[in-house]
Amino acid sequence: MKAIDIQCQASTSWGSLIPPEMIAQLEKYLGKKLDTNKSDEEMARLLRDANVKAMIPLPTIFSSDIGQIRETNDRAAQFQKDHSDVVLGIWASISPNLRYKGLKELERCIKELGFIGYYMMNMDWNPNFNDITFYNYYDLCCDAGVPVRLKIGHLAAGAGTPGGGGHHLERERPIPHIDDVAADFPNLTIISAGCPWPWHEEMISILLHKGNVYAENQGTAPKYIPSEIKKEMNGRLQNKFMFASNFPLFSHDSLFSQWETEGFKQETLEKMYYKNAQRIFDLEL
């Protein structure tokens, strides 16, 4: 096993995080075509070829049709069961706007389907992460002993378009949105999802101050990650960072080759690739 990838999109018709209307904008921004219509078998084979074990985040379905949401969650659970050699778990992604119905579905995902935790993007579709609307979801994750991942930092979604697609970047800021949650839920394992630029110094402060907060840099090529983050990854925060590709935006081989030319100690790379995730998620592989 080369790495544990804690953010690897399924890139299947049922599992892609990328809404169809956003694909053209992202392809232009990234300068590459995105294949989001793979079969389950094709997706699993890509992971085996890359020597990666993955955690798969689900798209947030903004619908009051709880049956549709349950169907997607059941589909993902079957995918994990069928390919458990390379799929370590599924991240539930249920909008808190669904209130009690969403909370009960998250409980089902964790207790019955065995999902690994809760992942949420903001992108102006949800309240801020420190809004009380989220707090019952965090309470549930605390009681169940599963982590949450909260998306922060600069957005590729809407980038380069007039008005940035209407997205407000301030809502992706670590302080106060993640810091408040970490302080209010000291027994909750929180993982910041994405490179925190342009607020990377705020994120460093949180990681140093809050023992229950960890990080990854999905969605950003290693060469663009701020030097301050790389220094901390190679030093006092080497036990805090995990590997996340955000495939298909980046291929695993491309990311590995890039990370290994950035001057990191081998010990640091091994911790980021898999050792930290093994410890934080208490995995026996």
TIMARTI-498023 format. One record per atom (N, C-alpha, C, O): residue in one letter; y, x, z. Coordinates in steps of 0.02 Angstrom, whole numbers, plus 32768, in hexadecimal, padded with zeros to 4 digits. Layout:
REM TIMARTI-498023
AYXZ...
END
This chain:
REM TIMARTI-498023
M7FC4802A8000M800080008000M803E802B8000M80488054802DK806880227FCFK80A780477FCAK80DC80297FF7K8100804D8019A80E07FE67FF8A81177FC6801DA81057F7F802FA80DB7F5F8010I81287F668063I812A7F1F8074I816E7F06805DI81A27F1E8075D816D7ED8802FD81AB7EBD8012D81BA7E7A8034D81977E498028I81EE7E78805DI81FB7E3B8083I82267E09805DI82357DD38077Q823A7E1A801FQ82607DEB7FF5Q824B7DF57FADQ826B7E1B7F88C82167DD27F99C81FD7DD77F55C81F77D907F3AC81CB7D6A7F50Q82227D7E7F0CQ82207D3A7EF1Q81DF7D2E7ECBQ81C57D5B7EA9A81C57CF27ED0A81877CE27EAEA818F7CE47E62A815F7CF27E3FS81CB7CD57E49S81D87CD67E00S81A87CAA7DD9S81987CB87D9FT81927C767DF9T81687C437DD8T81937C047DD0T81C87BFD7DEFS817C7BD67DA7S81A47B9A7D9BS81B07B727DDBS81E37B507DE0W81827B767E0BW818A7B517E49W81AB7B797E80W81C37B5D7EB1G81AE7BBC7E78G81C37BE67EB0G82027C0F7EA8G82167C317ED7S82227C0E7E6DS825C7C387E63S82977C207E8DS82A47BE47E92L82BB7C517EACL82F77C407ED1L83327C327EA3L83647C167EB9I832B7C447E64I83657C427E37I83677BFF7E12I833A7BF17DE9P83997BD57E1FP839D7B957DFBP83A57BA17DB0P83C47BD37D9CP838B7B767D86P838E7B817D3DP83D67B8C7D24P83E07BB47CF7E84067B687D40E844B7B6E7D28E846A7BB17D3AE849E7BC47D1EM844B7BD67D69M84677C167D7EM84487C507D58M84647C877D5AI84107C467D37I83EC7C7D7D18I84157CA07CE3I84177CDE7CE0A84377C797CB7A845E7C987C81A84967CC37C9EA84A27CFA7C85Q84B77CAB7CD2Q84ED7CD27CF1Q84D37D127D0FQ84F27D477D08L84997D0F7D32L847D7D4B7D50L84657D7D7D1BL846D7DB97D23E84477D647CE6E84307D907CB0E846A7DB67C92E84647DF17C82K84A27D957C88K84DE7DB77C6EK84F87DEA7CA0K850A7E217C8CY84FA7DD87CDFY85147E047D14Y84E87E417D1DY85017E797D25L84A67E377D1BL84777E6E7D26L84657E947CE7L844C7ECC7CEAG84727E767CADG84627E967C6EG84187E997C60G83FF7EC97C43K83F27E667C76K83AA7E647C6BK83927E1D7C69K83B27DF07C85K835A7E127C49K833A7DD17C47K83107DC77C86K82F17DF77C9EL830F7D8B7CA0L82E97D7B7CDCL82B17D4B7CCBL82BD7D137CB4D82747D617CD6D823A7D367CCAD822A7D117D0AD82117D2F7D3AT82387CD17D0CT822B7CAA7D48T81F77C747D3CT81F77C407D5DN81CB7C807D0CN81997C4D7CFBN81537C6B7CF8N812B7C597CCDK81457C997D26K81037CB87D28K80D07C877D47K80E27C597D6BS80917C937D38S805C7C707D5BS80507C927D9ES80667CCA7DA9D802D7C6F7DCAD801C7C8D7E0BD7FF57CCD7E02D80017CFE7E24E7FC67CCD7DD3E7F9C7D077DC8E7FC47D427DADE7FB97D7B7DC1E7FF47D357D80E801F7D6A7D67E80497D887D9EE80517DC57DA1M80647D5E7DCAM808D7D777E01M80647DA37E30M807A7DD87E44A80287D8C7E42A7FFD7DB37E6EA7FEA7DF67E4FA7FE77E297E71R7FDC7DF57E0DR7FC97E337DECR80027E667DECR7FF67EA27DF3L803F7E4F7DE4L80797E7C7DE7L807E7E9E7E2BL808D7ED97E2FL80717E787E60L80737E957EA3L803B7EC97EACL80467EFE7ECAR7FFF7EB97E93R7FC87EE97E99R7FD77F287E72R7FC97F5F7E8AD7FF27F217E37D80027F5B7E0ED80377F877E2FD80367FC47E28A80667F677E53A809A7F8D7E75A80847FA87EB9A80A97FCD7ED9N80477F957ECFN802C7FAA7F10N80597F917F49N80677FB67F78V806D7F527F43V809C7F337F73V807C7EF57F91V80597ECF7F6FK80897EEB7FD2K80797EAC7FF3K80BB7E888000K80EA7EA6801BA80BE7E487FEEA80FE7E277FECA81037DEA801AA80D17DCA802AM81417DDC802DM81537D9E804DM817F7D78801CM81AE7D948000I816F7D398011I818E7D117FDCI81BF7CDE7FF9I81AA7CB38020P81FF7CE27FE8P822E7CAE7FFDP822D7C737FCDP82257C7C7F91L82337C377FE8L82347BFB7FBEL827C7BE67FAFL82AA7BF57FD5P82857BC37F77P82C87BA97F68P82DA7B727F99P82AF7B4B7FAFT831A7B6E7FA9T83337B367FD1T833C7AFA7FA2T83627AFE7F72I83187AC57FB0I831C7A897F86I834E7A587FA5I83427A3E7FDBF83867A4E7F82F83BA7A237F9DF83AE79DB7F86F83CD79C37F57S838179BC7FA9S836D79787F98S835979567FD9S834079768007S836679157FDBS835078EF8016S830878D98010S82ED78B7803CD82E878EB7FD8D82A278D97FCCD8275790A7FF0D8263793E7FD4I826378FA802DI823A79288055I81F579328036I81D579658040G81DE7901800FG819E79087FEDG81A079417FBAG816F79657FB4Q81D779487F96Q81DE797F7F66Q81DD79C27F8AQ81BE79F27F72I81FE79C57FC3I82007A047FE9I81BB7A158005I81A67A4E8002R819979E3801FR815579EF8039R81267A068001R80FC7A31800BE812E79EA7FC6E810479FE7F8DE810E7A477F7BE80DE7A6B7F6FT814D7A5E7F7AT815B7AA57F6CT813E7AD17FA3T81217B067F94N81457ABE7FE1N812A7AE58018N80DE7AE98016N80C07B1E8022D80BE7AB18006D80757AB18000D805F7ADE7FC6D802C7B017FCBR80857ADC7F90R80757B067F55R80797B4F7F68R804E7B777F54A80AC7B617F8DA80B47BA77FA2A807D7BBC7FD1A80637BF47FCCA806A7B917FFFA80347BA1802EA7FF37BAE8009A7FCD7BDA801CQ7FE67B877FD4Q7FAA7B927FACQ7FAC7BD47F87Q7F7A7BF77F82F7FE77BE57F6EF7FF17C267F4DF7FE17C5F7F7DF7FBF7C8F7F6AQ7FFA7C5B7FBAQ7FEC7C8F7FEBQ7FA17C937FFCQ7F857CC98002K7F827C598002K7F3B7C578012K7F117C747FDAK7EE17C997FE6D7F237C657F9BD7EFD7C7D7F62D7F057CC87F56D7ED97CE87F39H7F3D7CE47F6DH7F4C7D2A7F5FH7F617D4E7F9FH7F927D747FA0S7F3B7D437FD3S7F4D7D5F8015S7F477DAB8018S7F617DC98047D7F267DC97FE6D7F227E127FE6D7F667E327FD8D7F727E6B7FECV7F937E0D7FB6V7FD57E2A7FA6V800F7DFE7FBFV80497E157FBFV80027DC07FD3V80377D957FECV802E7D8E8038V80007D6C804FL80597DAF805EL80517DB080A7L80697D6F80C7L80507D5C80FCG80987D4E80A7G80B27D1180C5G80E87CF2809BG80FF7D0F8069I80FD7CB780B0I81307C8F808DI816A7C8380BDI81607C7280F8W81A77C8B80A3W81E37C7980C9W81F67C3180B9W82027C20807FA81F97C0680EBA82127BC380E1A825E7BC680D6A82807BF080F3S82777B9A80ABS82BF7B98809ES82D37B4F8099S82D47B328063I82E47B3280D2I82F27AEA80D6I83397AE080EFI834C7AF98123S83607ABB80C8S83A77AB080D9S83AE7A8C811CS838C7A5A8127P83DA7AA48148P83E67A808187P840A7A3D817BP840D7A1381A8N84247A34813EN844379F3812EN841079BA8131N842379808134L83CF79CA812FL839B79978134L838F7981817BL836979528188R83B079A481AAR83AE799181F0R8366798B820BR833E79B98204Y835679528229Y8315794B824AY82DB79518219Y82A8796F8229K82E2793481DDK82AC793981ACK829E7981819AK826479968194G82D379A88191G82CB79EE8181G82AC7A1581BAG82837A4281AFL82C17A0581F7L82A67A278231L825B7A1A8239L82357A488248K824679DD822EK81FF79CD8232K81D779F081FBK819E7A048206E81F579F681C0E81D27A19818AE81CD7A638198E819A7A828189L82027A8181B5L81FE7AC781C8L81C77AD281FCL81A27B0381F9E81C37AA4822BE818E7AA8825EE81497AA6823EE811C7ACB8250R81407A79820DR81007A7581E9R80F17AB581C4R80B97ACD81C4C81257AD281A3C811B7B0F817EC81027B4881AAC80D67B6F8197I811F7B4C81E6I810D7B838213I80CA7B768235I809F7BA28237K80C17B3A8250K80877B2D827AK80487B1B8252K80117B2D8265E80517AF88219E80177AE281F3E800A7B0E81B6E7FD17B1E81A6L803F7B228193L80367B4A8156L80387B948164L80267BBC8138G804D7BA8819FG804C7BEF81B2G80827C198191G80797C558187F80BB7BFB8180F80F27C208162F810B7C558193F81067C4E81D0I81267C8C8176I81367CC6819EI81797CC281C2I81857CE681F3G81A57C9581ABG81E77C8E81CBG82147C6381A0G81FE7C3F8173Y82557C6681B0Y82887C3B8191Y82BB7C66816DY82D87C94818BY82C77C57812EY82F97C7C8106Y832D7C4C80EDY831D7C1680D4M836D7C6080F3M83A17C3380DCM83DA7C5980BAM83F57C8980D6M83EB7C42807FM84287C57805EM845E7C248070M84507BEA807EN849D7C3A806FN84D37C0D807CN84F07BF2803BN84E57BB8802AM85137C1C8016M852C7C0C7FD3M85517BC97FD1M854F7BA67F9ED85737BB78008D859C7B7B800CD85747B3A8009D85917B048005W85327B3F800AW85097B028009W84FA7AEB8050W84E87AB1805BN85017B188080N84F07B0A80C5N852B7B1880F2N855C7B3780DCP85297B038132P855B7B1A8162P85557B66816CP85237B848158N85877B84818AN85827BCA819DN85477BD381CDN85347BA581F1F852A7C0F81CDF84EE7C1B81F4F84F87C10823FF84C97C018264N85367C188256N85447C0D829DN855A7BC682ADN85727BB882E4D85527B99827CD85617B538288D85297B3382B1D84EE7B4382AAI853C7B0582DCI850C7AE58309I84D57AC082E2I849F7AB482FDT84E37AAF82A3T84B17A8D827AT84717AB58273T843B7A99826EF84777AF78274F843D7B23826DF84167B2C82AFF83DD7B4282ADY84357B1B82E7Y841A7B348326Y83D67B178339Y83AE7B3A8359N83C77AD98326N83847ABF8332N83507AE5830AN83177AED8320Y83637AFC82CEY83357B2482A5Y83277B6782C7Y82EE7B7E82C9Y835B7B8682E1Y83527BC68304Y83287BBC8343Y82FC7BE58352D83357B868367D830C7B7783A4D82C27B728392D82987B8C83B5L82B47B4F835BL826F7B478346L824F7B8B8336L82177B99834BC82747BB68313C82597BF88302C824F7C228340C821F7C488345C827D7C1C8370C82757C4083B0C82347C2A83D2C820C7C5483E7D822B7BE983D8D81EF7BCF83FAD81AF7BE383D6D817C7BF083F6A81B27BE68393A81777BF7836CA816C7C428366A81377C588350G819E7C6A837AG81977CB28376G819A7CCE8330G81797D008321V81C07CAD8303V81C77CC582BEV820F7CDA82B2V823D7CBE82D1P821A7D098284P825E7D218277P82847CF38246P82677CC98225V82C57CFE8244V82EF7CDF8211V83117D1681E9V83217D4B8203R831C7D0881A8R83427D35817CR837D7D0F8161R83767CD78148L83B97D2D8168L83F77D0D8155L841C7D388122L84297D73812EK842C7D1B80E8K844A7D3F80B0K84937D4F80BEK84BA7D2380D0I84A57D8F80B4I84EA7DA480BEI84FF7DD18084I84D67DE38059G85407DE28082G855A7E138052G856E7DF58010G856C7DB88005H85837E217FE3H859C7E0D7FA1H85677DE67F7AH852B7DF67F7EL857D7DB47F55L854F7D897F30L854C7D9C7EE7L857F7DA87EC7A850E7D9F7ECCA85077DA37E84A85127D5F7E64A852B7D5A7E2CA85017D2A7E89A850B7CE67E71A85557CD97E65A857E7CE17E93G85677CC67E28G85AC7CB77E17G85D67CF37E07G86107CEB7DF2A85BB7D307E0FA85E37D6C7E04A85FA7D717DBBA85D27D677D8DG863A7D7F7DB2G86567D877D70G866C7D477D4FG86897D487D18T86607D0E7D6FT86757CCE7D53T86B77CB97D73T86C77CCF7DAAP86DD7C8E7D52P871C7C777D70P870F7C567DB4P86E77C277DBAG87317C6F7DE6G87287C537E29G86E77C677E49G86D77C4E7E7FG86C17C937E29G86817CA87E46G86517C6F7E52G862B7C6F7E82G86547C3D7E25G86287C037E2DG86397BD77E68G86127BAD7E7CG86767BE27E83G868B7BBA7EBDG86727BD37F00G867F7BB47F33H864E7C0C7F00H86337C277F3FH86687C4D7F65H868F7C737F47H866A7C447FA6H869A7C657FD2H86787C9F7FF5H864B7C95801FL868C7CDC7FE4L86697D177FFEL866E7D1E804AL86407D3A8069E86A37D068067E86AC7D0E80B0E86727CEF80D7E86647D05810ER86517CBE80BAR861A7C9D80DCR85DD7CCA80E0R85AE7CBB8106E85DC7D0080BAE85A57D3080BBE85B27D6A80EBE858D7D9B80EBR85E67D658113R85FA7D9C813FR85D07D9E817FR85C27D6A819CP85BA7DDA8195P858E7DDF81D0P85AF7DC98211P85907DA7823AI85EE7DDE821BI86127DCA8257I86477D968243I86727DA5821AP86437D5A825FP861C7D47829AP85D97D25828BP85B47D1682BAH85C87D19824CH85937CE9823DH854E7CFF8256H852A7CD68273I853B7D3E824CI84FA7D558266I85007D6C82AEI84D37D6082D7D85387D8C82BFD85407DA58303D853D7D6C8336D851F7D73836BD855C7D338326D855A7CFA8354D85137CE2835FD84FF7CD48398V84EC7CDE832AV84A67CC68330V847E7CF7835AV84567CE28384A84887D38834FA84637D6B8375A84737D6783BFA84477D6F83EAA84B37D5B83CFA84C77D568415A84AD7D168436A84997D168470D84AD7CE08410D84987C9F842CD844C7C988430D84337C6F8456F84287CC08408F83DE7CBC8407F83C17D038410F83A67D1F83E1P83C67D1E844CP83AF7D638457P83647D6D844DP834D7DA58443N833D7D378450N82F47D3C8447N82DF7D2E83FFN82A37D2C83F0L830F7D2583D2L83017D18838CL83077D588363L833A7D7A8367T82D37D68833DT82D77DA18310T82FE7D8C82D1T82EA7D5E82AEI83357DB082C3I83627D9F828CI83637DDA825CI836A7E138270I835B7DCB821BI835E7DFF81E7I83977DEE81B8I83977DB88199S83C77E1B81B1S83FC7E108180S83DF7E1F813BS83C07E528130A83EA7DF0810EA83CC7DF480CBA84027E098099A84327DE4808DG83F97E44807CG84287E5C8049G84557E948062G84607E9C809EC846E7EBA8032C849E7EEF8043C84DE7ECF805EC84F97EA2803DP84F77EE58098P85307EC280B6P85757ED6809BP85A77EBF80B5W85787F008067W85B97F10804AW85DE7ED18036W85BE7EA4801AP861E7ECB8041P864E7EFD8058P86587EFE80A4P86877F1D80BDW862A7EDE80CAW86307EDC8113W85FA7F068134W85E17EF58169H85E87F3E8113H85AF7F65812BH85BB7F848170H858C7F8D8196E85FA7F958180E86077FB181C3E85FD7F7C81F9E85E87F8C8230E860D7F3D81E9E85FF7F078219E85B47F018225E859E7EF8825DM858D7F0681EFM85447F0081F7M85277F3A821EM84F97F308246I85417F768213I852A7FAF823AI85387FA38285I850E7FB082AFS85737F888294S85847F7982D9S85537F4782F8S853D7F518330I85437F1382D2I85137EE182ECI84CF7F0182F8I84B07EF5832CL84B77F2982C9L84757F4882CFL84727F77830BL843E7F7D832CL84AA7F98831AL84AC7FC48354L84B17F9C8395L84977FB283C9H84D27F638393H84E17F3D83CFH84AC7F0A83E2H84A07EFE841DK848C7EEC83AFK845D7EB583BBK84167ECD83ADK84037EDA8374G83EF7ED383E2G83AB7EEC83DCG837C7EBF83B6G83467ED483A1N838F7E8083ADN83647E4F838AN83767E488341N835D7E1A8320V83A17E738325V83B67E6E82E0V839D7EAA82B7V83A17EE382CEY83827E9B827BY83697ECD824DY83897EC18208Y83B17E938200A83777EEA81D7A839A7EE68197A836F7EFA815DA833B7F1A8165E83847EE58121E83697EFE80E1E83A27EFC80AFE83D77EE080BCN83977F1A8074N83CC7F228042N83BB7F027FFFN83D17F1B7FCBQ83967ECC7FFFQ83807EAE7FC0Q83BC7E9A7F95Q83F27E887FADG83B17E9F7F53G83E37E887F24G84177EBC7F10G84437EAE7EE8T84117EFA7F2AT84417F2F7F1AT841B7F6E7F09T83EF7F837F2FA842B7F8D7ED0A840C7FCD7EBEA841E80017EF3A845780037F0AP83EF802D7F06P83FC805E7F3AP843B80887F30P845D80987F60K844B80997EF2K848680C37EE5K84C780A07EF8K84FA80C07F03Y84C6805D7EFBY850280377F0CY850780257F56Y853980097F6BI84D480347F7CI84D680267FC4I850780587FE4I850280947FD8P85358040800EP8568806D802AP854A80A9804FP851580A4806FS856C80E1804AS8554811F806AS854D811680B5S8521813580D4E857780ED80D3E857380E2811CE853080C2812EE851280D38161I851980938105I84D880748111I84A080A78109I847380AA8133K84A380CF80D4K846E810180C8K846B81348101K843481488115K84A48148811AK84A481778152K8482815A818FK845A817C81B0E8490811A819DE847280FA81D8E842780EF81CDE840080F581FCM841380DF8190M83CC80D68180M83A58117818CM836B811681A0N83C6814E817EN83A681908185N83AC81AC81CBN839181E281DAG83D1818881F7G83DE81A1823AG83CE816E8270G8395815C827AR840281588293R83F8813182D0R83DE80EA82C4R83C780CA82F2L83E380D18286L83C8808F8277L838A8091824BL837B80608228Q836680C8824CQ832B80CF8220Q82F3809F8233Q82C68093820AN82F48084826FN82C180548284N82D5800C8278N82B17FDE828BK830E80018258K83297FBE824FK83227FA28208K83227F6581FFF831B7FCD81D6F831D7FB68191F82D87FAE8173F82AA7FD68180M82D17F7A814BM82927F6C8127M829E7F6980DCM82D77F6480C5F82687F6B80B7F826C7F6A806DF826C7F238054F82457EF9806CA82987F158024A829B7ED38004A82B47EDD7FBDA82E97EFB7FB2S82907EC47F8CS82A07ED17F46S82CE7E9D7F27S82F87EAC7EFDN82C67E5E7F3CN82E27E257F18N82CA7E227ED0N82EF7E0E7EA3F828B7E377EC5F826A7E2E7E84F82727DE47E70F826A7DB97E9AP82827DD57E31P82817DFF7DF5P82C37E207DE3P82C97E407DAEL82F77E1A7E0FL83367E3C7DFFL832B7E877DFAL834E7EA97DD3F82FC7EA27E21F82E97EE97E1DF829D7EEE7E1CF827B7EC87E3ES82837F1C7DF4S823C7F297DF5S822C7F597E2ES82577F7F7E44H81EE7F577E46H81DB7F837E7DH81DC7FCC7E68H81F67FF67E8DD81C17FDC7E2FD81BF80227E19D8205803E7E13D821280777E27S823480177DF9S8279802D7DF2S8298803B7E37S82B9806E7E40L828D800F7E66L82AA80187EA8L828C80557ECCL82B0807B7EEBF824A805D7EC7F822B80967EE7F824880D87ECCF825881057EF3S824D80DD7E8BS8267811B7E6DS82AF81277E82S82C481607E8CQ82D680F07E88Q831C80F87E9CQ8322810D7EE6Q8348813A7EF6W82FD80EB7F12W830180FC7F59W82ED81467F64W830881677F8FE82BD815D7F3DE82A281A17F49E82CD81D87F2AE82BA82127F2DT830581C67F0CT833581F87EF4T837781F47F1AT83A982107F04E837781D27F53E83B581C97F79E83BA81F77FB6E83E881F07FDEG838C82277FBCG839282597FF0G837982438035G838C82618067F835082108037F833581F98078F82FB8226808EF82D582408065K82F4822E80D0K82BA824F80EBK827C822680DCK828081E880D9Q8243824780D2Q8205822380C4Q81F481F380FDQ81DB81BC80F1E82018208813AE81F481DD8174E821E819D8170E820681678181T825C81A4815AT828881698153T826D8139811FT826B80FD8129L8258815580E5L823D812B80B0L81FF810680C6L81F780CA80B8E81D2812880E9E819581078100E81A580CF8131E8185809A812FK81D580DA815DK81E880A5818CK8205806A8166K81F380308175M823180778136M824F80408111M821B801D80E6M821A7FE080E3Y81F0804380C4Y81C080258096Y818F7FF780BAY81807FC180A2Y8174800C80F4Y81417FE28113Y813B7FE7815FY81287FB7817FK814B8021817DK813E802881C5K81687FFA81F0K81507FDD8220N81A87FF381DFN81D37FC78207N81BC7F7E8202N81BB7F5A8234A81AA7F6881C6A81937F2381BEA81527F1881E4A81497EE38202Q81257F4981E2Q80E77F418208Q80F57F378252Q80D57F0D8273R81267F5D826CR81367F5782B3R815B7F1682C2R81497EF282F1I818D7F06829BI81B87ECD82A9I81927E8B82A1I819C7E5C82C8F81657E88826EF813F7E4B8263F80FB7E4D8286F80D57E1D8283D80EB7E8582A8D80AC7E8D82CCD80717E81829CD80457E5882A9L80727EA68265L803F7E9D8231L80067ECF823AL80117F09824BE7FCA7EB88230E7F8F7EE3822FE7F757EE581E8E7F587EB481D0L7F7F7F1D81C6L7F6B7F23817FL7F377F598176L7F207F65813E
END
